Amino acid sequence: MSAIAIGIVMMLIAIGTGIGLKQNIRDKVAAFNGHIQVLNFDQNNSNVSLVPLDKNQEFYLESPPMKGVVHRQAVILKAGVIRTSETFEGIIAKGVGSDFNWKLFDDILVEGSIPNYKDELNNEVLISKTLAKALKLSLGDQCNAFFLKDESSQSLPNQRRFTVSGIYDSGFDEFDKSYIMLDIRHLQRINRWNENQVGLIEVFIDDFDSLDSYADTIYKQSSSQLDVRTVKDRYFTIFEWIELFDFNIALIIGIMILVGGINIVTALLVLVLEKTNTIGVLKALGASNWTIRKIFIYQAIYLVIRGLFWGNVIGLSLLGVQYFFRLIQFPNPKEYFMSYIPVSISMSDILFLNIGIVIISFGMLLVPSFVVSKISVIKSIKFD
């Protein structure tokens, strides 16, 4: 029973932390890119917005949105430089508007507040902790940002003066070293675009496993001048890496089931051995082999269920403590793009795991219980 309980604890921890890591990394990458991006074909593979896109697209304007699409937002990306009195850093400014989903930044905002871009033109910006440290900026400080008027222009760059309203820390160096968030209207003016022209449209969906299917549907709804790319296409190596988590989870579950199965089979064989005399008496009284086998199987299943109960209590308690208090931290946060071990597990995962273990245990118990049918009545009664 203890072995089964420990096995359940290990499996719950493997599932909870594995899924938690996957979802956390996905959410952080999506916070900066969306799940699906729609942009002009002439944009090619550039990381900044070179060619404007009219945001009056069918998939962007339709209300309610396509089933499975939870949010859409129009943004502009533009390269620039932030300079202070002491130093300077290259940046990618992400212009966002009133339709931007700030909920994904709630967990990574470490200081200050989210800027308000819904009303009049706002000079507040959100920068990363990495940039703030490099530029020696704090909340409320002002800084100068420089942007080229046109990518091919030789004219002097546009200058804007911003105030730091918030500082975030995503854990992704690729984003933290360069991305700042500012009012999209600044970049529209610098690029000489009208209010309907944006760099790209980011789409968020509710089922990441169906990402390619959603991308194909949006591509069919878009004009021939537009391209559609997914976050998996842009960050292929990251998503290939987190897919390995599934293999690790399956490996741990397989090992725990094997160990637990061996323990319960051994327990059943010992139980049969201890009750050899009883088996002989029952057979002598006319009990069938299957009737006696069921007695031992029920006893073993009873032990399995008790082990499952205590394993679930302990395992879910440990996951709950980690979820609310984040006690266990990564020794090197940069390797996993976060400082703590995240936890995420659904009721369906718990039910499938427990039901699956009961079914597998029952199947494994059928074989050792077959020993009952091989016991001779005379020999078993004499057995000591």
C-alpha positions as a Python dict, from the first residue, in 0.01 Angstrom:
ca = {
    (1, 'M'): (0, 0, 0),
    (2, 'S'): (286, 236, 81),
    (3, 'A'): (456, 157, -250),
    (4, 'I'): (134, 235, -439),
    (5, 'A'): (87, 559, -244),
    (6, 'I'): (445, 671, -315),
    (7, 'G'): (404, 579, -682),
    (8, 'I'): (86, 790, -708),
    (9, 'V'): (260, 1084, -542),
    (10, 'M'): (545, 1062, -792),
    (11, 'M'): (308, 1037, -1088),
    (12, 'L'): (97, 1332, -973),
    (13, 'I'): (408, 1544, -923),
    (14, 'A'): (542, 1443, -1266),
    (15, 'I'): (213, 1530, -1437),
    (16, 'G'): (152, 1852, -1241),
    (17, 'T'): (500, 1997, -1285),
    (18, 'G'): (543, 1873, -1643),
    (19, 'I'): (215, 2024, -1764),
    (20, 'G'): (279, 2334, -1553),
    (21, 'L'): (616, 2392, -1719),
    (22, 'K'): (472, 2343, -2066),
    (23, 'Q'): (182, 2581, -2011),
    (24, 'N'): (395, 2843, -1838),
    (25, 'I'): (653, 2850, -2117),
    (26, 'R'): (380, 2856, -2384),
    (27, 'D'): (202, 3144, -2212),
    (28, 'K'): (519, 3350, -2180),
    (29, 'V'): (611, 3306, -2546),
    (30, 'A'): (251, 3379, -2649),
    (31, 'A'): (243, 3694, -2435),
    (32, 'F'): (499, 3849, -2670),
    (33, 'N'): (389, 3691, -2998),
    (34, 'G'): (36, 3553, -2979),
    (35, 'H'): (-35, 3197, -3087),
    (36, 'I'): (-85, 3292, -3451),
    (37, 'Q'): (47, 3598, -3638),
    (38, 'V'): (-107, 3747, -3953),
    (39, 'L'): (119, 3982, -4148),
    (40, 'N'): (201, 4106, -4494),
    (41, 'F'): (389, 3862, -4720),
    (42, 'D'): (645, 4134, -4797),
    (43, 'Q'): (740, 4128, -4431),
    (44, 'N'): (941, 3808, -4495),
    (45, 'N'): (1124, 3694, -4178),
    (46, 'S'): (1191, 4037, -4036),
    (47, 'N'): (1139, 4081, -3662),
    (48, 'V'): (1012, 4438, -3711),
    (49, 'S'): (712, 4575, -3900),
    (50, 'L'): (825, 4698, -4241),
    (51, 'V'): (503, 4681, -4446),
    (52, 'P'): (169, 4806, -4310),
    (53, 'L'): (-132, 4579, -4281),
    (54, 'D'): (-489, 4707, -4283),
    (55, 'K'): (-644, 4573, -3966),
    (56, 'N'): (-994, 4574, -4117),
    (57, 'Q'): (-971, 4203, -4186),
    (58, 'E'): (-1268, 3966, -4164),
    (59, 'F'): (-1115, 3741, -3896),
    (60, 'Y'): (-1022, 4050, -3689),
    (61, 'L'): (-1354, 4233, -3711),
    (62, 'E'): (-1602, 3944, -3696),
    (63, 'S'): (-1806, 3932, -3377),
    (64, 'P'): (-1826, 3692, -3211),
    (65, 'P'): (-1485, 3564, -3323),
    (66, 'M'): (-1427, 3226, -3483),
    (67, 'K'): (-1494, 2939, -3243),
    (68, 'G'): (-1180, 2865, -3044),
    (69, 'V'): (-1033, 3215, -3089),
    (70, 'V'): (-1026, 3389, -2751),
    (71, 'H'): (-854, 3716, -2843),
    (72, 'R'): (-716, 3924, -3132),
    (73, 'Q'): (-489, 4227, -3114),
    (74, 'A'): (-314, 4458, -3360),
    (75, 'V'): (48, 4557, -3290),
    (76, 'I'): (353, 4720, -3452),
    (77, 'L'): (716, 4617, -3398),
    (78, 'K'): (994, 4869, -3457),
    (79, 'A'): (1365, 4868, -3383),
    (80, 'G'): (1518, 5156, -3194),
    (81, 'V'): (1763, 5268, -2929),
    (82, 'I'): (1702, 5384, -2574),
    (83, 'R'): (1958, 5630, -2440),
    (84, 'T'): (2010, 5760, -2091),
    (85, 'S'): (2268, 6002, -1958),
    (86, 'E'): (2504, 5712, -1886),
    (87, 'T'): (2442, 5439, -2145),
    (88, 'F'): (2224, 5312, -2430),
    (89, 'E'): (2066, 4983, -2543),
    (90, 'G'): (1912, 4854, -2865),
    (91, 'I'): (1543, 4770, -2835),
    (92, 'I'): (1242, 4635, -3019),
    (93, 'A'): (945, 4856, -2939),
    (94, 'K'): (612, 4679, -2947),
    (95, 'G'): (332, 4924, -3010),
    (96, 'V'): (6, 4806, -2854),
    (97, 'G'): (-337, 4960, -2835),
    (98, 'S'): (-664, 4939, -2646),
    (99, 'D'): (-724, 4583, -2773),
    (100, 'F'): (-404, 4443, -2617),
    (101, 'N'): (-445, 4155, -2370),
    (102, 'W'): (-251, 4254, -2058),
    (103, 'K'): (-368, 3954, -1854),
    (104, 'L'): (-70, 3751, -1974),
    (105, 'F'): (159, 4011, -1813),
    (106, 'D'): (0, 3987, -1468),
    (107, 'D'): (231, 3705, -1357),
    (108, 'I'): (549, 3864, -1492),
    (109, 'L'): (492, 4224, -1380),
    (110, 'V'): (732, 4276, -1089),
    (111, 'E'): (707, 4652, -1031),
    (112, 'G'): (475, 4939, -1114),
    (113, 'S'): (158, 4914, -1318),
    (114, 'I'): (35, 4846, -1669),
    (115, 'P'): (15, 5163, -1888),
    (116, 'N'): (-326, 5284, -2006),
    (117, 'Y'): (-342, 5308, -2384),
    (118, 'K'): (-720, 5329, -2415),
    (119, 'D'): (-761, 5704, -2390),
    (120, 'E'): (-536, 5983, -2513),
    (121, 'L'): (-181, 5931, -2640),
    (122, 'N'): (29, 5797, -2354),
    (123, 'N'): (405, 5840, -2305),
    (124, 'E'): (436, 5563, -2046),
    (125, 'V'): (626, 5244, -2132),
    (126, 'L'): (666, 4897, -1985),
    (127, 'I'): (1024, 4768, -1988),
    (128, 'S'): (1196, 4453, -1866),
    (129, 'K'): (1396, 4415, -1547),
    (130, 'T'): (1699, 4329, -1761),
    (131, 'L'): (1675, 4654, -1960),
    (132, 'A'): (1600, 4859, -1649),
    (133, 'K'): (1916, 4724, -1485),
    (134, 'A'): (2129, 4780, -1797),
    (135, 'L'): (1999, 5135, -1844),
    (136, 'K'): (1990, 5208, -1469),
    (137, 'L'): (1623, 5301, -1485),
    (138, 'S'): (1364, 5287, -1209),
    (139, 'L'): (991, 5344, -1191),
    (140, 'G'): (903, 5700, -1286),
    (141, 'D'): (1234, 5764, -1463),
    (142, 'Q'): (1236, 5920, -1808),
    (143, 'C'): (1437, 5803, -2107),
    (144, 'N'): (1485, 5898, -2471),
    (145, 'A'): (1409, 5652, -2750),
    (146, 'F'): (1520, 5696, -3109),
    (147, 'F'): (1352, 5539, -3414),
    (148, 'L'): (1428, 5567, -3783),
    (149, 'K'): (1153, 5740, -3979),
    (150, 'D'): (1189, 5488, -4259),
    (151, 'E'): (1399, 5174, -4283),
    (152, 'S'): (1557, 5296, -4607),
    (153, 'S'): (1572, 5662, -4510),
    (154, 'Q'): (1895, 5844, -4431),
    (155, 'S'): (1712, 6118, -4241),
    (156, 'L'): (1761, 6182, -3873),
    (157, 'P'): (1572, 5946, -3643),
    (158, 'N'): (1257, 6035, -3458),
    (159, 'Q'): (1301, 6095, -3088),
    (160, 'R'): (1042, 6021, -2820),
    (161, 'R'): (1062, 6074, -2447),
    (162, 'F'): (900, 5807, -2233),
    (163, 'T'): (832, 5748, -1864),
    (164, 'V'): (879, 5404, -1709),
    (165, 'S'): (544, 5300, -1557),
    (166, 'G'): (612, 4929, -1506),
    (167, 'I'): (886, 4665, -1506),
    (168, 'Y'): (835, 4302, -1607),
    (169, 'D'): (1052, 3990, -1582),
    (170, 'S'): (953, 3703, -1814),
    (171, 'G'): (1268, 3496, -1767),
    (172, 'F'): (1323, 3482, -2146),
    (173, 'D'): (1647, 3665, -2222),
    (174, 'E'): (1550, 3688, -2588),
    (175, 'F'): (1252, 3906, -2494),
    (176, 'D'): (1379, 4073, -2180),
    (177, 'K'): (1692, 4208, -2346),
    (178, 'S'): (1502, 4402, -2611),
    (179, 'Y'): (1122, 4428, -2583),
    (180, 'I'): (951, 4739, -2448),
    (181, 'M'): (576, 4805, -2464),
    (182, 'L'): (448, 5146, -2572),
    (183, 'D'): (144, 5317, -2723),
    (184, 'I'): (90, 5197, -3082),
    (185, 'R'): (0, 5550, -3191),
    (186, 'H'): (360, 5663, -3144),
    (187, 'L'): (484, 5408, -3397),
    (188, 'Q'): (197, 5483, -3638),
    (189, 'R'): (303, 5848, -3641),
    (190, 'I'): (672, 5764, -3680),
    (191, 'N'): (594, 5529, -3971),
    (192, 'R'): (342, 5777, -4115),
    (193, 'W'): (69, 5514, -4107),
    (194, 'N'): (-298, 5586, -4046),
    (195, 'E'): (-491, 5453, -3746),
    (196, 'N'): (-602, 5139, -3935),
    (197, 'Q'): (-252, 5041, -4044),
    (198, 'V'): (-61, 4803, -3819),
    (199, 'G'): (238, 4572, -3846),
    (200, 'L'): (64, 4245, -3771),
    (201, 'I'): (-235, 4091, -3597),
    (202, 'E'): (-183, 3843, -3314),
    (203, 'V'): (-444, 3575, -3252),
    (204, 'F'): (-489, 3375, -2930),
    (205, 'I'): (-667, 3039, -2921),
    (206, 'D'): (-799, 2817, -2643),
    (207, 'D'): (-661, 2483, -2764),
    (208, 'F'): (-288, 2488, -2831),
    (209, 'D'): (-292, 2130, -2960),
    (210, 'S'): (-509, 2249, -3253),
    (211, 'L'): (-277, 2538, -3338),
    (212, 'D'): (-203, 2427, -3695),
    (213, 'S'): (-572, 2371, -3769),
    (214, 'Y'): (-662, 2723, -3654),
    (215, 'A'): (-373, 2869, -3855),
    (216, 'D'): (-498, 2695, -4171),
    (217, 'T'): (-852, 2825, -4115),
    (218, 'I'): (-732, 3184, -4066),
    (219, 'Y'): (-506, 3155, -4370),
    (220, 'K'): (-805, 3057, -4586),
    (221, 'Q'): (-1002, 3358, -4456),
    (222, 'S'): (-717, 3600, -4529),
    (223, 'S'): (-638, 3773, -4857),
    (224, 'S'): (-363, 3648, -5087),
    (225, 'Q'): (-130, 3929, -4975),
    (226, 'L'): (-124, 3804, -4618),
    (227, 'D'): (84, 3535, -4456),
    (228, 'V'): (2, 3334, -4142),
    (229, 'R'): (265, 3191, -3910),
    (230, 'T'): (240, 3018, -3574),
    (231, 'V'): (444, 3069, -3261),
    (232, 'K'): (576, 2712, -3305),
    (233, 'D'): (718, 2809, -3644),
    (234, 'R'): (900, 3110, -3499),
    (235, 'Y'): (1037, 2934, -3190),
    (236, 'F'): (1072, 2580, -3319),
    (237, 'T'): (1355, 2477, -3085),
    (238, 'I'): (1171, 2590, -2770),
    (239, 'F'): (858, 2394, -2855),
    (240, 'E'): (1055, 2088, -2963),
    (241, 'W'): (1224, 2099, -2624),
    (242, 'I'): (904, 2125, -2419),
    (243, 'E'): (748, 1839, -2617),
    (244, 'L'): (1010, 1619, -2451),
    (245, 'F'): (829, 1681, -2122),
    (246, 'D'): (555, 1444, -2240),
    (247, 'F'): (810, 1168, -2286),
    (248, 'N'): (953, 1230, -1939),
    (249, 'I'): (604, 1219, -1783),
    (250, 'A'): (519, 896, -1966),
    (251, 'L'): (852, 742, -1861),
    (252, 'I'): (799, 825, -1493),
    (253, 'I'): (440, 697, -1500),
    (254, 'G'): (553, 376, -1671),
    (255, 'I'): (827, 312, -1414),
    (256, 'M'): (593, 384, -1120),
    (257, 'I'): (322, 154, -1260),
    (258, 'L'): (580, -122, -1309),
    (259, 'V'): (716, -84, -955),
    (260, 'G'): (367, -61, -803),
    (261, 'G'): (248, -355, -1009),
    (262, 'I'): (538, -573, -896),
    (263, 'N'): (466, -478, -535),
    (264, 'I'): (95, -560, -552),
    (265, 'V'): (157, -887, -741),
    (266, 'T'): (414, -986, -478),
    (267, 'A'): (167, -897, -202),
    (268, 'L'): (-100, -1114, -365),
    (269, 'L'): (136, -1411, -400),
    (270, 'V'): (234, -1381, -33),
    (271, 'L'): (-133, -1360, 61),
    (272, 'V'): (-209, -1675, -139),
    (273, 'L'): (85, -1851, 24),
    (274, 'E'): (-34, -1755, 373),
    (275, 'K'): (-386, -1877, 302),
    (276, 'T'): (-297, -2205, 132),
    (277, 'N'): (-476, -2409, 401),
    (278, 'T'): (-785, -2192, 370),
    (279, 'I'): (-783, -2236, -7),
    (280, 'G'): (-773, -2615, 37),
    (281, 'V'): (-1065, -2611, 283),
    (282, 'L'): (-1275, -2388, 53),
    (283, 'K'): (-1208, -2618, -242),
    (284, 'A'): (-1300, -2917, -33),
    (285, 'L'): (-1629, -2748, 53),
    (286, 'G'): (-1702, -2705, -319),
    (287, 'A'): (-1580, -2350, -393),
    (288, 'S'): (-1469, -2302, -755),
    (289, 'N'): (-1127, -2172, -850),
    (290, 'W'): (-1276, -1848, -986),
    (291, 'T'): (-1471, -1786, -664),
    (292, 'I'): (-1153, -1818, -457),
    (293, 'R'): (-953, -1609, -707),
    (294, 'K'): (-1210, -1329, -675),
    (295, 'I'): (-1163, -1322, -297),
    (296, 'F'): (-790, -1255, -335),
    (297, 'I'): (-838, -1011, -623),
    (298, 'Y'): (-1088, -811, -416),
    (299, 'Q'): (-845, -801, -126),
    (300, 'A'): (-565, -680, -352),
    (301, 'I'): (-790, -417, -516),
    (302, 'Y'): (-882, -299, -166),
    (303, 'L'): (-511, -242, -95),
    (304, 'V'): (-472, -62, -429),
    (305, 'I'): (-763, 172, -356),
    (306, 'R'): (-628, 252, -8),
    (307, 'G'): (-290, 324, -163),
    (308, 'L'): (-456, 545, -427),
    (309, 'F'): (-647, 738, -162),
    (310, 'W'): (-345, 824, 50),
    (311, 'G'): (-129, 882, -258),
    (312, 'N'): (-381, 1133, -394),
    (313, 'V'): (-413, 1308, -58),
    (314, 'I'): (-37, 1346, -17),
    (315, 'G'): (39, 1420, -384),
    (316, 'L'): (-234, 1682, -433),
    (317, 'S'): (-143, 1844, -100),
    (318, 'L'): (219, 1882, -211),
    (319, 'L'): (111, 2024, -547),
    (320, 'G'): (-127, 2264, -373),
    (321, 'V'): (147, 2393, -144),
    (322, 'Q'): (377, 2449, -442),
    (323, 'Y'): (99, 2616, -644),
    (324, 'F'): (11, 2870, -375),
    (325, 'F'): (345, 2928, -201),
    (326, 'R'): (605, 2843, -475),
    (327, 'L'): (844, 2700, -217),
    (328, 'I'): (1060, 2500, -460),
    (329, 'Q'): (1272, 2721, -686),
    (330, 'F'): (1492, 2640, -985),
    (331, 'P'): (1864, 2663, -897),
    (332, 'N'): (1927, 2825, -1236),
    (333, 'P'): (1610, 3009, -1349),
    (334, 'K'): (1749, 3096, -1695),
    (335, 'E'): (1755, 2730, -1798),
    (336, 'Y'): (1376, 2697, -1759),
    (337, 'F'): (1281, 3064, -1818),
    (338, 'M'): (1129, 3098, -1469),
    (339, 'S'): (1241, 3111, -1109),
    (340, 'Y'): (997, 2861, -955),
    (341, 'I'): (851, 2523, -1049),
    (342, 'P'): (498, 2585, -1182),
    (343, 'V'): (211, 2344, -1120),
    (344, 'S'): (-95, 2272, -1332),
    (345, 'I'): (-320, 1968, -1315),
    (346, 'S'): (-685, 1920, -1408),
    (347, 'M'): (-954, 1701, -1256),
    (348, 'S'): (-963, 1496, -1577),
    (349, 'D'): (-590, 1419, -1542),
    (350, 'I'): (-645, 1298, -1186),
    (351, 'L'): (-945, 1082, -1281),
    (352, 'F'): (-776, 927, -1586),
    (353, 'L'): (-465, 848, -1381),
    (354, 'N'): (-657, 681, -1098),
    (355, 'I'): (-898, 490, -1322),
    (356, 'G'): (-611, 378, -1542),
    (357, 'I'): (-412, 249, -1244),
    (358, 'V'): (-713, 54, -1111),
    (359, 'I'): (-771, -108, -1452),
    (360, 'I'): (-402, -191, -1502),
    (361, 'S'): (-376, -327, -1147),
    (362, 'F'): (-681, -548, -1200),
    (363, 'G'): (-531, -687, -1519),
    (364, 'M'): (-197, -754, -1351),
    (365, 'L'): (-369, -930, -1059),
    (366, 'L'): (-543, -1183, -1282),
    (367, 'V'): (-217, -1364, -1360),
    (368, 'P'): (-87, -1431, -1004),
    (369, 'S'): (-439, -1516, -887),
    (370, 'F'): (-426, -1803, -1137),
    (371, 'V'): (-195, -1977, -885),
    (372, 'V'): (-509, -2056, -682),
    (373, 'S'): (-635, -2294, -949),
    (374, 'K'): (-307, -2489, -938),
    (375, 'I'): (-327, -2562, -565),
    (376, 'S'): (-415, -2925, -484),
    (377, 'V'): (-682, -2977, -218),
    (378, 'I'): (-497, -3257, -35),
    (379, 'K'): (-157, -3088, -47),
    (380, 'S'): (-297, -2751, 58),
    (381, 'I'): (-473, -2894, 364),
    (382, 'K'): (-147, -3063, 466),
    (383, 'F'): (49, -2743, 388),
    (384, 'D'): (219, -2582, 688),
}
